[in-house]
Amino acid sequence: MENFTNFLMGFNIQTILALVAVSWYFSAGIKSDMRHLESKMDAQAARTDRLYEMFIDLLKEKR
């Protein structure tokens, strides 16, 4: 931890704030994209489940 503190002491406050801001901006975008992808995956899983149920119903009707 001391090495990290010494590393940061080599920069001025503007540089540190800029690094934090850029990191926050990119991580917020990644989190947003992940939430969007998760919702798409959930919707696809629901469609797949429904298709499976329809297939099983079709097999039952054939018998």
LUMVEXVEX-871087 format. One record per residue (C-alpha): x, y, z; residue in one letter; chain; residue number from 1. Coordinates in Angstrom, 1 decimal. Example, Ala and Ser with C-alpha at 12.3 -4.5 7.8 and 13.67 -1.06 7.14 Angstrom:
<x 12.3 | y -4.5 | z 7.8 | type A | mol A | seq 1>
<x 13.7 | y -1.1 | z 7.1 | type S | mol A | seq 2>
//
This chain:
<x 0.0 | y 0.0 | z 0.0 | type M | mol A | seq 1>
<x 2.9 | y 2.3 | z 0.7 | type E | mol A | seq 2>
<x 4.3 | y 1.8 | z -2.7 | type N | mol A | seq 3>
<x 0.9 | y 2.7 | z -4.3 | type F | mol A | seq 4>
<x 0.8 | y 5.9 | z -2.1 | type T | mol A | seq 5>
<x 4.3 | y 6.8 | z -3.2 | type N | mol A | seq 6>
<x 3.4 | y 6.2 | z -6.8 | type F | mol A | seq 7>
<x 0.4 | y 8.6 | z -6.5 | type L | mol A | seq 8>
<x 2.5 | y 11.2 | z -4.8 | type M | mol A | seq 9>
<x 4.4 | y 11.6 | z -8.0 | type G | mol A | seq 10>
<x 1.3 | y 13.0 | z -9.8 | type F | mol A | seq 11>
<x -0.5 | y 16.3 | z -9.2 | type N | mol A | seq 12>
<x -4.1 | y 16.4 | z -8.1 | type I | mol A | seq 13>
<x -5.5 | y 17.3 | z -11.5 | type Q | mol A | seq 14>
<x -3.9 | y 14.1 | z -13.0 | type T | mol A | seq 15>
<x -5.4 | y 11.9 | z -10.3 | type I | mol A | seq 16>
<x -8.8 | y 13.5 | z -10.6 | type L | mol A | seq 17>
<x -8.7 | y 13.0 | z -14.4 | type A | mol A | seq 18>
<x -7.8 | y 9.4 | z -14.0 | type L | mol A | seq 19>
<x -10.6 | y 8.8 | z -11.6 | type V | mol A | seq 20>
<x -13.1 | y 10.6 | z -13.9 | type A | mol A | seq 21>
<x -12.1 | y 8.6 | z -16.9 | type V | mol A | seq 22>
<x -12.2 | y 5.4 | z -15.0 | type S | mol A | seq 23>
<x -15.6 | y 6.2 | z -13.7 | type W | mol A | seq 24>
<x -16.9 | y 7.1 | z -17.2 | type Y | mol A | seq 25>
<x -15.7 | y 3.9 | z -18.7 | type F | mol A | seq 26>
<x -16.9 | y 1.7 | z -15.9 | type S | mol A | seq 27>
<x -20.3 | y 3.3 | z -16.0 | type A | mol A | seq 28>
<x -20.6 | y 2.6 | z -19.7 | type G | mol A | seq 29>
<x -19.5 | y -1.0 | z -19.2 | type I | mol A | seq 30>
<x -22.1 | y -1.5 | z -16.4 | type K | mol A | seq 31>
<x -24.8 | y 0.0 | z -18.6 | type S | mol A | seq 32>
<x -23.9 | y -2.3 | z -21.4 | type D | mol A | seq 33>
<x -23.8 | y -5.3 | z -19.1 | type M | mol A | seq 34>
<x -27.3 | y -4.5 | z -17.8 | type R | mol A | seq 35>
<x -28.6 | y -4.2 | z -21.4 | type H | mol A | seq 36>
<x -27.0 | y -7.5 | z -22.4 | type L | mol A | seq 37>
<x -28.4 | y -9.3 | z -19.3 | type E | mol A | seq 38>
<x -31.9 | y -8.1 | z -20.1 | type S | mol A | seq 39>
<x -31.5 | y -9.3 | z -23.7 | type K | mol A | seq 40>
<x -30.3 | y -12.7 | z -22.5 | type M | mol A | seq 41>
<x -33.3 | y -13.0 | z -20.1 | type D | mol A | seq 42>
<x -35.7 | y -12.2 | z -22.9 | type A | mol A | seq 43>
<x -34.0 | y -14.8 | z -25.1 | type Q | mol A | seq 44>
<x -34.2 | y -17.4 | z -22.3 | type A | mol A | seq 45>
<x -37.9 | y -16.7 | z -21.9 | type A | mol A | seq 46>
<x -38.5 | y -17.2 | z -25.7 | type R | mol A | seq 47>
<x -36.5 | y -20.4 | z -25.6 | type T | mol A | seq 48>
<x -38.5 | y -21.7 | z -22.7 | type D | mol A | seq 49>
<x -41.8 | y -20.9 | z -24.4 | type R | mol A | seq 50>
<x -40.6 | y -22.7 | z -27.6 | type L | mol A | seq 51>
<x -39.7 | y -25.7 | z -25.6 | type Y | mol A | seq 52>
<x -43.1 | y -25.7 | z -23.9 | type E | mol A | seq 53>
<x -44.8 | y -25.5 | z -27.3 | type M | mol A | seq 54>
<x -42.6 | y -28.4 | z -28.6 | type F | mol A | seq 55>
<x -43.6 | y -30.6 | z -25.6 | type I | mol A | seq 56>
<x -47.3 | y -29.7 | z -26.1 | type D | mol A | seq 57>
<x -47.0 | y -30.7 | z -29.8 | type L | mol A | seq 58>
<x -45.4 | y -34.1 | z -28.8 | type L | mol A | seq 59>
<x -48.2 | y -34.7 | z -26.3 | type K | mol A | seq 60>
<x -50.8 | y -34.0 | z -29.0 | type E | mol A | seq 61>
<x -49.2 | y -36.4 | z -31.4 | type K | mol A | seq 62>
<x -49.5 | y -39.3 | z -28.9 | type R | mol A | seq 63>
//
